[in-house]
Amino acid sequence: MSRQFGNRSSVRSYQNLHNRSTLFAGADERRTPSPASFSGEQQQSMRVDMNDRDLDYLESQNDEEISGLSAKVQILKNITGKIGDEIRSGNSFIDQMNDQFSNTGSILGKTMNNFKVMASKESGTMWCCLTLFVVFIVIFFYYWFFK
């Protein structure tokens, strides 16, 4: 990880540029001065000395945090992939159901049209026989399934 950001001196200069004492040096004033406003001597006097061991420790902590975040990102990526798969399968299932309902609706529509044609052509006696037949079938299935 440290090789990614250059040599140790660049890491140290970045560390000294953004250290806490430099940021809070002018806390008693109304405005906190920026690190760029200090001269070279003032900046060196506020420098916090950190040795290689401290920097290595901080870098190892950063590496651990990056590893943890990478694992969490991978988990989230897997979850979102599974959510996408579930959505696609749900959409295909809904499309199939829509097709089946459309087919059922067209079949029922044709059946109703056939009943209308039959009702307009047939006499009342035929309707009475048809109604008795349907009632008989319903009673038969009721006794067959529930008793």
C-alpha positions in Angstrom: 0.0 0.0 0.0 2.8 2.4 0.8 4.4 1.8 -2.6 1.2 3.0 -4.2 1.6 6.5 -2.7 5.3 7.0 -3.4 8.3 7.0 -1.1 8.3 7.7 2.6 9.3 11.4 2.4 6.2 12.2 0.3 4.0 10.4 2.9 5.7 12.3 5.7 5.2 15.6 3.9 1.6 14.9 3.4 1.3 13.8 7.0 2.9 17.1 8.2 0.8 19.2 5.8 -2.4 17.8 7.3 -1.6 17.2 11.0 -4.0 18.2 13.8 -1.7 20.7 15.4 -1.4 22.7 12.2 -5.1 22.6 11.6 -5.9 23.8 15.2 -2.9 26.2 15.7 -5.0 29.3 15.5 -8.0 28.1 17.5 -7.9 31.2 19.7 -8.2 33.5 16.7 -11.5 33.9 14.8 -10.1 32.3 11.7 -8.0 29.2 11.6 -5.0 29.7 9.3 -4.4 27.2 6.5 -1.2 25.3 6.3 -0.3 27.2 3.1 -0.2 30.5 5.0 2.7 29.5 7.2 6.3 30.2 6.2 8.8 27.4 6.0 10.2 28.0 9.5 6.8 28.1 11.2 5.7 25.0 9.4 8.8 23.1 10.5 8.4 24.2 14.1 4.8 22.7 14.1 5.9 19.5 12.4 5.0 16.3 14.3 7.8 13.8 14.2 6.7 10.4 13.2 9.1 7.6 12.6 8.9 4.7 10.2 7.3 2.4 12.8 4.4 4.8 13.4 3.9 5.3 9.7 4.0 1.5 9.1 1.5 1.0 11.9 -0.9 3.6 10.4 -0.5 2.1 6.9 -1.2 -1.3 8.3 -4.4 0.0 9.9 -5.4 1.6 6.6 -4.7 -1.6 4.8 -6.9 -3.5 7.3 -9.7 -1.0 6.8 -9.3 -1.1 3.1 -9.5 -4.9 3.2 -12.6 -4.7 5.3 -14.2 -2.2 3.0 -13.3 -4.3 0.0 -15.0 -7.3 1.5 -18.1 -5.3 2.3 -18.2 -3.9 -1.2 -17.9 -7.5 -2.6 -20.7 -8.6 -0.4 -22.9 -5.7 -1.5 -22.0 -6.5 -5.1 -23.1 -10.1 -4.7 -26.3 -9.1 -3.0 -27.2 -6.6 -5.8 -26.4 -9.3 -8.4 -28.8 -11.7 -6.6 -31.4 -9.0 -6.4 -31.1 -8.3 -10.1 -31.5 -12.1 -10.8 -34.6 -12.2 -8.6 -36.1 -9.2 -10.4 -35.4 -10.7 -13.8 -37.0 -14.0 -12.8 -40.0 -12.2 -11.2 -40.5 -10.2 -14.4 -40.5 -13.3 -16.6 -42.9 -15.0 -14.2 -45.2 -11.9 -14.3 -45.0 -11.9 -18.1 -46.0 -15.6 -18.2 -48.9 -14.9 -15.9 -50.0 -12.0 -18.0 -50.0 -14.2 -21.1 -52.0 -16.9 -19.3 -54.6 -14.4 -18.0 -54.9 -12.9 -21.5 -55.6 -16.4 -23.0 -58.1 -17.2 -20.2 -59.8 -13.8 -20.8 -60.2 -14.5 -24.5 -61.5 -18.0 -23.9 -64.1 -16.7 -21.4 -65.0 -13.9 -23.8 -65.7 -16.5 -26.5 -67.7 -18.6 -24.2 -69.8 -15.7 -23.1 -70.4 -14.8 -26.8 -71.5 -18.4 -27.4 -73.9 -18.2 -24.5 -75.4 -14.9 -25.8 -75.9 -16.5 -29.2 -77.5 -19.6 -27.7 -79.7 -17.4 -25.4 -81.0 -15.4 -28.4 -81.8 -18.5 -30.5 -83.1 -21.0 -27.8 -86.4 -21.0 -26.1 -87.1 -20.7 -22.3 -87.5 -24.5 -21.9 -83.9 -25.1 -22.9 -82.7 -22.5 -20.3 -84.7 -24.2 -17.6 -83.2 -27.6 -18.5 -79.7 -26.1 -18.6 -80.2 -24.4 -15.2 -81.5 -27.6 -13.6 -78.5 -29.5 -15.0 -76.0 -27.0 -13.5 -77.7 -27.1 -10.1 -77.7 -30.9 -10.2 -73.9 -31.0 -11.0 -73.1 -28.5 -8.2 -75.1 -30.6 -5.7 -73.4 -33.8 -6.9 -69.9 -32.4 -6.5 -70.8 -30.9 -3.1 -71.9 -34.2 -1.7 -69.0 -36.0 -3.4 -66.2 -33.7 -2.0 -67.6 -32.7 1.4 -69.4 -35.8 2.6 
